[in-house]
Amino acid sequence: MTRWKLVAMMTCAAVLGSPATAQDKTTSDAKPAKERKTCRSLMPTGTIMATRVCNTAAAWKAFDAYTADGADQFRATYRMTSTGQKPN
């Protein structure tokens, strides 16, 4: 009789243990969370209508760095033409 109890307990343990492993597999296959997007209103040159653009924080950081670099280049060119000297 103890042999049947042991077999029954092993079967129950196997049945009850399998959903936990299946659940672990589904959580490991889950998609990563999406990055939060923020939106800005941009005014393109030549129009009075603003355009709404949505990007992630990393994309906005790259956009801000690109536009700041362009503004610095423009200022450097303006300084060179107005004073006749090259910028630092």
Summary of the structure (lengths in Angstrom):
residues: 88
radius of gyration: 31.6
end to end distance: 93.5
largest distance: 104.0
contacts: 148
relative contact order: 0.07
helix: 61%
strand: 14%
